[in-house]
Amino acid sequence: MEPSRPLTVITQLVTAMNAQDLETAMTLFEPGASFVMKPGLVVSGTAGIRQALEGFMALKPTLTIEAQQIVQAGDVAQYCARWSIKGIDPTGAAVQLGGRSSSILRRQPDGRWLFLVDNPWGTDIVA
């Protein structure tokens, strides 16, 4: 089996988000991972990440990565991307979100890469 690469995990997450496949998306995060739901709101652990992803998936999203870059040092990688989501909110209104992410992935002992910190908002979390 070919060893996983950080970008493999990104592709898997985009596919899972667009398919509203919460269970597959959850397998891409370390159990103690953190997720920035919005600037000022960080959730951690499986329950928090599930809540965050459910919120995004409720929009029936089409997630698009417009540009991306990986900086890797050994078993740690920083992932930066420009992304956009088109979706529909619970009232049926169109929603468009976008940002520049800055996330951290870590290689696991079995060779897979998983998210340790997923921050879709990048430096926007700095007030």
A tleap script that builds the chain and sets N, CA, C and O, in Angstrom:
source leaprc.protein.ff14SB
mol = sequence {
  NMET GLU PRO SER ARG PRO LEU THR VAL ILE
  THR GLN LEU VAL THR ALA MET ASN ALA GLN
  ASP LEU GLU THR ALA MET THR LEU PHE GLU
  PRO GLY ALA SER PHE VAL MET LYS PRO GLY
  LEU VAL VAL SER GLY THR ALA GLY ILE ARG
  GLN ALA LEU GLU GLY PHE MET ALA LEU LYS
  PRO THR LEU THR ILE GLU ALA GLN GLN ILE
  VAL GLN ALA GLY ASP VAL ALA GLN TYR CYS
  ALA ARG TRP SER ILE LYS GLY ILE ASP PRO
  THR GLY ALA ALA VAL GLN LEU GLY GLY ARG
  SER SER SER ILE LEU ARG ARG GLN PRO ASP
  GLY ARG TRP LEU PHE LEU VAL ASP ASN PRO
  TRP GLY THR ASP ILE VAL CALA
}
set mol.1.N position { 0.840 -1.190 0.000 }
set mol.1.CA position { 0.000 0.000 0.000 }
set mol.1.C position { 0.878 1.244 0.000 }
set mol.1.O position { 1.834 1.342 0.769 }
set mol.2.N position { 0.546 2.183 -0.861 }
set mol.2.CA position { 1.319 3.425 -0.931 }
set mol.2.C position { 1.086 4.247 0.330 }
set mol.2.O position { -0.052 4.379 0.780 }
set mol.3.N position { 2.151 4.802 0.905 }
set mol.3.CA position { 1.950 5.592 2.116 }
set mol.3.C position { 1.082 6.815 1.829 }
set mol.3.O position { 1.136 7.405 0.750 }
set mol.4.N position { 0.295 7.166 2.816 }
set mol.4.CA position { -0.589 8.325 2.727 }
set mol.4.C position { 0.248 9.603 2.650 }
set mol.4.O position { 1.376 9.647 3.141 }
set mol.5.N position { -0.308 10.620 2.040 }
set mol.5.CA position { 0.314 11.940 2.029 }
set mol.5.C position { -0.689 12.928 2.614 }
set mol.5.O position { -1.892 12.667 2.585 }
set mol.6.N position { -0.220 14.058 3.145 }
set mol.6.CA position { -1.169 15.023 3.707 }
set mol.6.C position { -2.279 15.416 2.723 }
set mol.6.O position { -3.438 15.538 3.121 }
set mol.7.N position { -1.938 15.617 1.445 }
set mol.7.CA position { -2.960 16.049 0.487 }
set mol.7.C position { -4.020 14.978 0.246 }
set mol.7.O position { -5.143 15.295 -0.147 }
set mol.8.N position { -3.668 13.701 0.479 }
set mol.8.CA position { -4.656 12.630 0.365 }
set mol.8.C position { -5.791 12.867 1.354 }
set mol.8.O position { -6.964 12.704 1.018 }
set mol.9.N position { -5.435 13.251 2.571 }
set mol.9.CA position { -6.431 13.498 3.618 }
set mol.9.C position { -7.307 14.689 3.242 }
set mol.9.O position { -8.517 14.670 3.469 }
set mol.10.N position { -6.698 15.722 2.668 }
set mol.10.CA position { -7.467 16.896 2.251 }
set mol.10.C position { -8.504 16.480 1.205 }
set mol.10.O position { -9.675 16.845 1.309 }
set mol.11.N position { -8.075 15.724 0.207 }
set mol.11.CA position { -8.990 15.264 -0.842 }
set mol.11.C position { -10.120 14.439 -0.242 }
set mol.11.O position { -11.278 14.593 -0.630 }
set mol.12.N position { -9.785 13.564 0.704 }
set mol.12.CA position { -10.806 12.737 1.356 }
set mol.12.C position { -11.801 13.597 2.125 }
set mol.12.O position { -12.999 13.314 2.119 }
set mol.13.N position { -11.310 14.651 2.790 }
set mol.13.CA position { -12.210 15.516 3.553 }
set mol.13.C position { -13.142 16.292 2.625 }
set mol.13.O position { -14.338 16.396 2.895 }
set mol.14.N position { -12.600 16.837 1.531 }
set mol.14.CA position { -13.437 17.571 0.571 }
set mol.14.C position { -14.526 16.651 0.011 }
set mol.14.O position { -15.690 17.040 -0.082 }
set mol.15.N position { -14.136 15.431 -0.357 }
set mol.15.CA position { -15.099 14.464 -0.896 }
set mol.15.C position { -16.184 14.144 0.130 }
set mol.15.O position { -17.369 14.106 -0.203 }
set mol.16.N position { -15.776 13.914 1.373 }
set mol.16.CA position { -16.734 13.591 2.433 }
set mol.16.C position { -17.672 14.765 2.713 }
set mol.16.O position { -18.874 14.569 2.897 }
set mol.17.N position { -17.128 15.980 2.745 }
set mol.17.CA position { -17.974 17.162 2.986 }
set mol.17.C position { -19.023 17.296 1.888 }
set mol.17.O position { -20.202 17.511 2.171 }
set mol.18.N position { -18.595 17.170 0.641 }
set mol.18.CA position { -19.517 17.350 -0.489 }
set mol.18.C position { -20.556 16.233 -0.565 }
set mol.18.O position { -21.642 16.429 -1.110 }
set mol.19.N position { -20.221 15.060 -0.019 }
set mol.19.CA position { -21.164 13.934 0.010 }
set mol.19.C position { -21.986 13.922 1.303 }
set mol.19.O position { -22.845 13.060 1.491 }
set mol.20.N position { -21.716 14.885 2.190 }
set mol.20.CA position { -22.339 14.924 3.517 }
set mol.20.C position { -22.136 13.589 4.239 }
set mol.20.O position { -23.054 13.063 4.869 }
set mol.21.N position { -20.924 13.056 4.134 }
set mol.21.CA position { -20.549 11.771 4.721 }
set mol.21.C position { -19.797 12.039 6.024 }
set mol.21.O position { -18.567 12.065 6.058 }
set mol.22.N position { -20.566 12.235 7.091 }
set mol.22.CA position { -19.992 12.613 8.378 }
set mol.22.C position { -19.056 11.534 8.918 }
set mol.22.O position { -17.995 11.851 9.456 }
set mol.23.N position { -19.434 10.271 8.781 }
set mol.23.CA position { -18.628 9.201 9.375 }
set mol.23.C position { -17.247 9.111 8.732 }
set mol.23.O position { -16.250 8.926 9.429 }
set mol.24.N position { -17.185 9.241 7.411 }
set mol.24.CA position { -15.871 9.239 6.753 }
set mol.24.C position { -15.063 10.456 7.183 }
set mol.24.O position { -13.873 10.336 7.475 }
set mol.25.N position { -15.695 11.625 7.225 }
set mol.25.CA position { -14.989 12.841 7.635 }
set mol.25.C position { -14.400 12.681 9.031 }
set mol.25.O position { -13.280 13.125 9.282 }
set mol.26.N position { -15.133 12.061 9.935 }
set mol.26.CA position { -14.670 11.903 11.317 }
set mol.26.C position { -13.410 11.049 11.406 }
set mol.26.O position { -12.614 11.227 12.328 }
set mol.27.N position { -13.215 10.127 10.468 }
set mol.27.CA position { -12.025 9.259 10.505 }
set mol.27.C position { -10.751 10.005 10.135 }
set mol.27.O position { -9.660 9.446 10.241 }
set mol.28.N position { -10.870 11.256 9.703 }
set mol.28.CA position { -9.721 12.022 9.222 }
set mol.28.C position { -9.127 12.930 10.302 }
set mol.28.O position { -8.207 13.703 10.034 }
set mol.29.N position { -9.658 12.832 11.518 }
set mol.29.CA position { -9.217 13.669 12.636 }
set mol.29.C position { -8.684 12.805 13.762 }
set mol.29.O position { -9.236 11.745 14.056 }
set mol.30.N position { -7.592 13.266 14.401 }
set mol.30.CA position { -7.126 12.616 15.619 }
set mol.30.C position { -8.222 12.746 16.679 }
set mol.30.O position { -8.991 13.707 16.653 }
set mol.31.N position { -8.305 11.782 17.618 }
set mol.31.CA position { -9.351 11.843 18.647 }
set mol.31.C position { -9.321 13.128 19.473 }
set mol.31.O position { -10.370 13.611 19.900 }
set mol.32.N position { -8.148 13.678 19.698 }
set mol.32.CA position { -8.040 14.904 20.490 }
set mol.32.C position { -7.876 16.161 19.661 }
set mol.32.O position { -7.439 17.190 20.175 }
set mol.33.N position { -8.220 16.090 18.389 }
set mol.33.CA position { -8.019 17.228 17.484 }
set mol.33.C position { -8.860 18.440 17.905 }
set mol.33.O position { -9.822 18.320 18.663 }
set mol.34.N position { -8.468 19.597 17.394 }
set mol.34.CA position { -9.225 20.837 17.591 }
set mol.34.C position { -9.696 21.364 16.241 }
set mol.34.O position { -9.044 21.156 15.219 }
set mol.35.N position { -10.843 22.052 16.251 }
set mol.35.CA position { -11.448 22.596 15.035 }
set mol.35.C position { -11.945 23.990 15.357 }
set mol.35.O position { -12.658 24.184 16.342 }
set mol.36.N position { -11.575 24.969 14.532 }
set mol.36.CA position { -12.036 26.339 14.717 }
set mol.36.C position { -13.359 26.478 13.956 }
set mol.36.O position { -13.370 26.591 12.731 }
set mol.37.N position { -14.481 26.469 14.704 }
set mol.37.CA position { -15.802 26.576 14.073 }
set mol.37.C position { -15.995 27.954 13.450 }
set mol.37.O position { -16.551 28.092 12.361 }
set mol.38.N position { -15.520 28.973 14.172 }
set mol.38.CA position { -15.514 30.350 13.690 }
set mol.38.C position { -14.542 31.097 14.581 }
set mol.38.O position { -14.216 30.618 15.667 }
set mol.39.N position { -14.072 32.258 14.153 }
set mol.39.CA position { -13.139 32.994 15.008 }
set mol.39.C position { -13.716 33.163 16.410 }
set mol.39.O position { -14.834 33.652 16.576 }
set mol.40.N position { -12.946 32.754 17.415 }
set mol.40.CA position { -13.388 32.852 18.797 }
set mol.40.C position { -14.061 31.598 19.327 }
set mol.40.O position { -14.363 31.528 20.518 }
set mol.41.N position { -14.306 30.601 18.475 }
set mol.41.CA position { -14.967 29.371 18.920 }
set mol.41.C position { -14.195 28.155 18.415 }
set mol.41.O position { -14.258 27.795 17.239 }
set mol.42.N position { -13.457 27.530 19.349 }
set mol.42.CA position { -12.676 26.334 19.039 }
set mol.42.C position { -13.276 25.159 19.796 }
set mol.42.O position { -13.530 25.249 20.997 }
set mol.43.N position { -13.500 24.068 19.094 }
set mol.43.CA position { -13.975 22.845 19.738 }
set mol.43.C position { -12.868 21.798 19.657 }
set mol.43.O position { -12.032 21.818 18.754 }
set mol.44.N position { -12.886 20.882 20.625 }
set mol.44.CA position { -11.863 19.842 20.662 }
set mol.44.C position { -12.501 18.493 20.921 }
set mol.44.O position { -13.578 18.399 21.509 }
set mol.45.N position { -11.812 17.443 20.470 }
set mol.45.CA position { -12.262 16.089 20.711 }
set mol.45.C position { -13.322 15.649 19.722 }
set mol.45.O position { -13.843 16.445 18.941 }
set mol.46.N position { -13.626 14.375 19.773 }
set mol.46.CA position { -14.526 13.768 18.798 }
set mol.46.C position { -15.904 14.427 18.790 }
set mol.46.O position { -16.440 14.714 17.719 }
set mol.47.N position { -16.487 14.671 19.969 }
set mol.47.CA position { -17.834 15.245 20.034 }
set mol.47.C position { -17.852 16.654 19.450 }
set mol.47.O position { -18.773 17.008 18.714 }
set mol.48.N position { -16.845 17.456 19.772 }
set mol.48.CA position { -16.795 18.826 19.254 }
set mol.48.C position { -16.606 18.874 17.749 }
set mol.48.O position { -17.237 19.671 17.056 }
set mol.49.N position { -15.735 18.015 17.255 }
set mol.49.CA position { -15.485 17.974 15.804 }
set mol.49.C position { -16.738 17.502 15.073 }
set mol.49.O position { -17.083 18.035 14.018 }
set mol.50.N position { -17.413 16.507 15.631 }
set mol.50.CA position { -18.661 16.018 15.025 }
set mol.50.C position { -19.676 17.166 14.922 }
set mol.50.O position { -20.330 17.331 13.892 }
set mol.51.N position { -19.800 17.950 15.984 }
set mol.51.CA position { -20.737 19.079 15.993 }
set mol.51.C position { -20.364 20.103 14.913 }
set mol.51.O position { -21.229 20.607 14.196 }
set mol.52.N position { -19.067 20.400 14.811 }
set mol.52.CA position { -18.603 21.375 13.821 }
set mol.52.C position { -18.893 20.896 12.399 }
set mol.52.O position { -19.415 21.650 11.577 }
set mol.53.N position { -18.554 19.645 12.117 }
set mol.53.CA position { -18.756 19.114 10.765 }
set mol.53.C position { -20.241 18.988 10.435 }
set mol.53.O position { -20.645 19.229 9.298 }
set mol.54.N position { -21.060 18.610 11.426 }
set mol.54.CA position { -22.508 18.543 11.207 }
set mol.54.C position { -23.041 19.914 10.795 }
set mol.54.O position { -23.903 20.017 9.922 }
set mol.55.N position { -22.516 20.977 11.436 }
set mol.55.CA position { -22.950 22.326 11.106 }
set mol.55.C position { -22.642 22.683 9.658 }
set mol.55.O position { -23.491 23.228 8.953 }
set mol.56.N position { -21.429 22.377 9.219 }
set mol.56.CA position { -21.071 22.643 7.823 }
set mol.56.C position { -21.902 21.775 6.874 }
set mol.56.O position { -22.388 22.262 5.853 }
set mol.57.N position { -22.065 20.499 7.209 }
set mol.57.CA position { -22.787 19.589 6.315 }
set mol.57.C position { -24.279 19.912 6.229 }
set mol.57.O position { -24.930 19.575 5.240 }
set mol.58.N position { -24.822 20.563 7.261 }
set mol.58.CA position { -26.232 20.960 7.229 }
set mol.58.C position { -26.510 21.938 6.089 }
set mol.58.O position { -27.654 22.094 5.663 }
set mol.59.N position { -25.465 22.590 5.601 }
set mol.59.CA position { -25.609 23.540 4.487 }
set mol.59.C position { -25.691 22.834 3.133 }
set mol.59.O position { -25.819 23.489 2.099 }
set mol.60.N position { -25.616 21.488 3.137 }
set mol.60.CA position { -25.541 20.726 1.882 }
set mol.60.C position { -24.465 21.345 0.982 }
set mol.60.O position { -24.743 21.786 -0.133 }
set mol.61.N position { -23.244 21.366 1.493 }
set mol.61.CA position { -22.207 22.192 0.867 }
set mol.61.C position { -21.627 21.631 -0.426 }
set mol.61.O position { -21.587 20.425 -0.668 }
set mol.62.N position { -21.182 22.582 -1.238 }
set mol.62.CA position { -20.238 22.284 -2.303 }
set mol.62.C position { -18.962 23.021 -1.912 }
set mol.62.O position { -18.866 24.242 -2.039 }
set mol.63.N position { -17.985 22.251 -1.434 }
set mol.63.CA position { -16.710 22.797 -0.983 }
set mol.63.C position { -15.721 22.728 -2.135 }
set mol.63.O position { -15.545 21.680 -2.756 }
set mol.64.N position { -15.083 23.848 -2.411 }
set mol.64.CA position { -14.094 23.930 -3.481 }
set mol.64.C position { -12.795 24.476 -2.911 }
set mol.64.O position { -12.799 25.481 -2.201 }
set mol.65.N position { -11.680 23.815 -3.221 }
set mol.65.CA position { -10.355 24.320 -2.864 }
set mol.65.C position { -9.827 25.077 -4.080 }
set mol.65.O position { -9.694 24.510 -5.165 }
set mol.66.N position { -9.528 26.360 -3.890 }
set mol.66.CA position { -9.110 27.204 -5.015 }
set mol.66.C position { -7.590 27.244 -5.166 }
set mol.66.O position { -7.079 27.402 -6.275 }
set mol.67.N position { -6.874 27.100 -4.059 }
set mol.67.CA position { -5.408 27.055 -4.086 }
set mol.67.C position { -4.968 26.424 -2.779 }
set mol.67.O position { -5.629 26.590 -1.754 }
set mol.68.N position { -3.848 25.697 -2.806 }
set mol.68.CA position { -3.401 25.035 -1.579 }
set mol.68.C position { -1.895 24.856 -1.590 }
set mol.68.O position { -1.246 24.841 -2.636 }
set mol.69.N position { -1.361 24.720 -0.367 }
set mol.69.CA position { 0.075 24.525 -0.200 }
set mol.69.C position { 0.316 23.735 1.075 }
set mol.69.O position { -0.337 23.965 2.093 }
set mol.70.N position { 1.258 22.803 1.012 }
set mol.70.CA position { 1.670 22.011 2.182 }
set mol.70.C position { 3.113 22.356 2.514 }
set mol.70.O position { 3.965 22.420 1.628 }
set mol.71.N position { 3.382 22.577 3.801 }
set mol.71.CA position { 4.755 22.696 4.289 }
set mol.71.C position { 4.934 21.567 5.293 }
set mol.71.O position { 4.267 21.532 6.327 }
set mol.72.N position { 5.842 20.644 4.982 }
set mol.72.CA position { 6.003 19.442 5.800 }
set mol.72.C position { 7.358 19.447 6.484 }
set mol.72.O position { 8.372 19.811 5.888 }
set mol.73.N position { 7.359 19.038 7.749 }
set mol.73.CA position { 8.596 18.833 8.504 }
set mol.73.C position { 8.451 17.514 9.237 }
set mol.73.O position { 7.791 17.442 10.274 }
set mol.74.N position { 9.059 16.480 8.706 }
set mol.74.CA position { 8.965 15.163 9.336 }
set mol.74.C position { 7.531 14.679 9.380 }
set mol.74.O position { 6.874 14.535 8.349 }
set mol.75.N position { 7.050 14.427 10.605 }
set mol.75.CA position { 5.716 13.854 10.796 }
set mol.75.C position { 4.634 14.910 11.005 }
set mol.75.O position { 3.517 14.579 11.401 }
set mol.76.N position { 4.951 16.163 10.744 }
set mol.76.CA position { 3.989 17.254 10.912 }
set mol.76.C position { 3.907 18.040 9.607 }
set mol.76.O position { 4.916 18.261 8.938 }
set mol.77.N position { 2.696 18.457 9.256 }
set mol.77.CA position { 2.517 19.251 8.036 }
set mol.77.C position { 1.550 20.394 8.307 }
set mol.77.O position { 0.530 20.229 8.976 }
set mol.78.N position { 1.900 21.562 7.766 }
set mol.78.CA position { 0.977 22.697 7.789 }
set mol.78.C position { 0.318 22.762 6.422 }
set mol.78.O position { 0.984 22.702 5.388 }
set mol.79.N position { -1.008 22.887 6.436 }
set mol.79.CA position { -1.794 22.965 5.207 }
set mol.79.C position { -2.445 24.332 5.149 }
set mol.79.O position { -3.167 24.721 6.067 }
set mol.80.N position { -2.194 25.056 4.083 }
set mol.80.CA position { -2.830 26.358 3.870 }
set mol.80.C position { -3.605 26.295 2.562 }
set mol.80.O position { -3.130 25.733 1.575 }
set mol.81.N position { -4.800 26.874 2.560 }
set mol.81.CA position { -5.623 26.822 1.353 }
set mol.81.C position { -6.555 28.019 1.298 }
set mol.81.O position { -6.890 28.628 2.314 }
set mol.82.N position { -6.959 28.332 0.082 }
set mol.82.CA position { -8.058 29.274 -0.148 }
set mol.82.C position { -9.238 28.418 -0.577 }
set mol.82.O position { -9.126 27.641 -1.525 }
set mol.83.N position { -10.367 28.551 0.109 }
set mol.83.CA position { -11.507 27.668 -0.114 }
set mol.83.C position { -12.805 28.475 -0.191 }
set mol.83.O position { -12.870 29.628 0.234 }
set mol.84.N position { -13.823 27.839 -0.739 }
set mol.84.CA position { -15.159 28.430 -0.720 }
set mol.84.C position { -16.193 27.320 -0.582 }
set mol.84.O position { -15.985 26.190 -1.024 }
set mol.85.N position { -17.298 27.670 0.035 }
set mol.85.CA position { -18.438 26.762 0.178 }
set mol.85.C position { -19.676 27.482 -0.328 }
set mol.85.O position { -19.940 28.629 0.035 }
set mol.86.N position { -20.427 26.793 -1.170 }
set mol.86.CA position { -21.767 27.233 -1.536 }
set mol.86.C position { -22.727 26.231 -0.929 }
set mol.86.O position { -22.516 25.022 -1.025 }
set mol.87.N position { -23.784 26.735 -0.302 }
set mol.87.CA position { -24.736 25.832 0.332 }
set mol.87.C position { -26.087 26.495 0.491 }
set mol.87.O position { -26.362 27.552 -0.078 }
set mol.88.N position { -26.925 25.839 1.287 }
set mol.88.CA position { -28.283 26.305 1.536 }
set mol.88.C position { -28.525 26.204 3.028 }
set mol.88.O position { -28.304 25.149 3.623 }
set mol.89.N position { -28.982 27.302 3.649 }
set mol.89.CA position { -29.238 27.254 5.091 }
set mol.89.C position { -30.600 26.607 5.363 }
set mol.89.O position { -31.341 26.318 4.424 }
set mol.90.N position { -30.942 26.375 6.649 }
set mol.90.CA position { -32.196 25.675 6.975 }
set mol.90.C position { -33.460 26.367 6.436 }
set mol.90.O position { -34.487 25.711 6.262 }
set mol.91.N position { -33.398 27.679 6.170 }
set mol.91.CA position { -34.565 28.387 5.635 }
set mol.91.C position { -34.649 28.293 4.112 }
set mol.91.O position { -35.614 28.759 3.506 }
set mol.92.N position { -33.615 27.675 3.489 }
set mol.92.CA position { -33.599 27.556 2.038 }
set mol.92.C position { -32.836 28.666 1.337 }
set mol.92.O position { -32.755 28.687 0.109 }
set mol.93.N position { -32.276 29.592 2.111 }
set mol.93.CA position { -31.517 30.702 1.527 }
set mol.93.C position { -30.114 30.239 1.132 }
set mol.93.O position { -29.505 29.412 1.811 }
set mol.94.N position { -29.617 30.783 0.031 }
set mol.94.CA position { -28.263 30.456 -0.422 }
set mol.94.C position { -27.240 31.025 0.560 }
set mol.94.O position { -27.396 32.131 1.078 }
set mol.95.N position { -26.200 30.246 0.799 }
set mol.95.CA position { -25.116 30.646 1.694 }
set mol.95.C position { -23.812 30.513 0.924 }
set mol.95.O position { -23.587 29.523 0.228 }
set mol.96.N position { -22.961 31.513 1.054 }
set mol.96.CA position { -21.625 31.415 0.475 }
set mol.96.C position { -20.623 31.793 1.545 }
set mol.96.O position { -20.694 32.881 2.117 }
set mol.97.N position { -19.685 30.890 1.818 }
set mol.97.CA position { -18.622 31.116 2.786 }
set mol.97.C position { -17.288 30.944 2.071 }
set mol.97.O position { -17.200 30.297 1.027 }
set mol.98.N position { -16.276 31.526 2.645 }
set mol.98.CA position { -14.947 31.333 2.085 }
set mol.98.C position { -13.910 31.784 3.070 }
set mol.98.O position { -14.206 32.512 4.017 }
set mol.99.N position { -12.689 31.348 2.844 }
set mol.99.CA position { -11.620 31.752 3.730 }
set mol.99.C position { -10.290 31.219 3.270 }
set mol.99.O position { -10.156 30.627 2.199 }
set mol.100.N position { -9.319 31.449 4.113 }
set mol.100.CA position { -7.965 30.942 3.905 }
set mol.100.C position { -7.617 30.128 5.135 }
set mol.100.O position { -7.432 30.676 6.222 }
set mol.101.N position { -7.527 28.824 4.963 }
set mol.101.CA position { -7.289 27.936 6.093 }
set mol.101.C position { -5.809 27.835 6.428 }
set mol.101.O position { -4.933 28.070 5.596 }
set mol.102.N position { -5.570 27.475 7.684 }
set mol.102.CA position { -4.227 27.124 8.140 }
set mol.102.C position { -4.405 25.982 9.124 }
set mol.102.O position { -4.831 26.194 10.259 }
set mol.103.N position { -4.081 24.781 8.693 }
set mol.103.CA position { -4.350 23.593 9.489 }
set mol.103.C position { -3.076 22.777 9.688 }
set mol.103.O position { -2.116 22.898 8.926 }
set mol.104.N position { -3.087 21.947 10.724 }
set mol.104.CA position { -1.939 21.109 11.045 }
set mol.104.C position { -2.367 19.645 10.955 }
set mol.104.O position { -3.378 19.246 11.534 }
set mol.105.N position { -1.588 18.852 10.224 }
set mol.105.CA position { -1.811 17.411 10.154 }
set mol.105.C position { -0.592 16.710 10.733 }
set mol.105.O position { 0.516 17.247 10.723 }
set mol.106.N position { -0.817 15.490 11.243 }
set mol.106.CA position { 0.276 14.735 11.839 }
set mol.106.C position { 0.226 13.299 11.329 }
set mol.106.O position { -0.835 12.680 11.252 }
set mol.107.N position { 1.423 12.785 10.980 }
set mol.107.CA position { 1.519 11.394 10.542 }
set mol.107.C position { 1.367 10.484 11.755 }
set mol.107.O position { 2.005 10.687 12.788 }
set mol.108.N position { 0.507 9.477 11.608 }
set mol.108.CA position { 0.243 8.524 12.684 }
set mol.108.C position { 1.249 7.376 12.621 }
set mol.108.O position { 1.915 7.193 11.602 }
set mol.109.N position { 1.364 6.602 13.702 }
set mol.109.CA position { 2.295 5.466 13.692 }
set mol.109.C position { 2.044 4.492 12.535 }
set mol.109.O position { 2.978 3.838 12.070 }
set mol.110.N position { 0.791 4.387 12.064 }
set mol.110.CA position { 0.485 3.468 10.951 }
set mol.110.C position { 0.733 4.100 9.580 }
set mol.110.O position { 0.481 3.475 8.550 }
set mol.111.N position { 1.234 5.358 9.571 }
set mol.111.CA position { 1.565 6.019 8.314 }
set mol.111.C position { 0.480 6.939 7.774 }
set mol.111.O position { 0.744 7.751 6.887 }
set mol.112.N position { -0.740 6.823 8.299 }
set mol.112.CA position { -1.812 7.725 7.847 }
set mol.112.C position { -1.563 9.130 8.376 }
set mol.112.O position { -0.933 9.307 9.419 }
set mol.113.N position { -2.056 10.121 7.656 }
set mol.113.CA position { -2.038 11.502 8.109 }
set mol.113.C position { -3.437 11.851 8.593 }
set mol.113.O position { -4.426 11.500 7.951 }
set mol.114.N position { -3.520 12.544 9.731 }
set mol.114.CA position { -4.803 12.986 10.271 }
set mol.114.C position { -4.698 14.444 10.706 }
set mol.114.O position { -3.615 14.938 11.018 }
set mol.115.N position { -5.848 15.124 10.720 }
set mol.115.CA position { -5.893 16.496 11.215 }
set mol.115.C position { -5.659 16.515 12.720 }
set mol.115.O position { -6.268 15.744 13.461 }
set mol.116.N position { -4.776 17.397 13.163 }
set mol.116.CA position { -4.580 17.691 14.576 }
set mol.116.C position { -5.287 19.010 14.907 }
set mol.116.O position { -5.964 19.116 15.930 }
set mol.117.N position { -5.127 20.009 14.039 }
set mol.117.CA position { -5.819 21.291 14.158 }
set mol.117.C position { -6.387 21.629 12.786 }
set mol.117.O position { -5.648 21.705 11.805 }
set mol.118.N position { -7.701 21.832 12.719 }
set mol.118.CA position { -8.318 22.276 11.459 }
set mol.118.C position { -8.851 23.681 11.693 }
set mol.118.O position { -9.806 23.885 12.442 }
set mol.119.N position { -8.216 24.643 11.038 }
set mol.119.CA position { -8.583 26.049 11.190 }
set mol.119.C position { -8.936 26.612 9.819 }
set mol.119.O position { -8.064 27.126 9.119 }
set mol.120.N position { -10.228 26.519 9.424 }
set mol.120.CA position { -10.635 27.033 8.114 }
set mol.120.C position { -10.472 28.541 7.978 }
set mol.120.O position { -10.460 29.061 6.862 }
set mol.121.N position { -10.347 29.250 9.096 }
set mol.121.CA position { -10.361 30.716 9.071 }
set mol.121.C position { -8.975 31.330 9.096 }
set mol.121.O position { -8.848 32.552 9.012 }
set mol.122.N position { -7.919 30.510 9.210 }
set mol.122.CA position { -6.546 31.024 9.151 }
set mol.122.C position { -6.305 32.146 10.133 }
set mol.122.O position { -6.685 32.054 11.300 }
set mol.123.N position { -5.672 33.209 9.661 }
set mol.123.CA position { -5.319 34.315 10.549 }
set mol.123.C position { -6.498 35.197 10.912 }
set mol.123.O position { -6.344 36.123 11.709 }
set mol.124.N position { -7.684 34.934 10.344 }
set mol.124.CA position { -8.875 35.706 10.732 }
set mol.124.C position { -9.238 35.488 12.192 }
set mol.124.O position { -10.034 36.246 12.746 }
set mol.125.N position { -8.661 34.445 12.839 }
set mol.125.CA position { -8.958 34.234 14.252 }
set mol.125.C position { -8.214 35.229 15.138 }
set mol.125.O position { -8.486 35.315 16.336 }
set mol.126.N position { -7.279 35.981 14.559 }
set mol.126.CA position { -6.537 36.989 15.311 }
set mol.126.C position { -7.327 38.291 15.270 }
set mol.126.O position { -7.529 38.881 14.208 }
set mol.127.N position { -7.768 38.725 16.442 }
set mol.127.CA position { -8.606 39.932 16.504 }
set mol.127.C position { -7.811 41.171 16.116 }
set mol.127.O position { -8.353 42.276 16.111 }
savepdb mol mol.pdb
quit
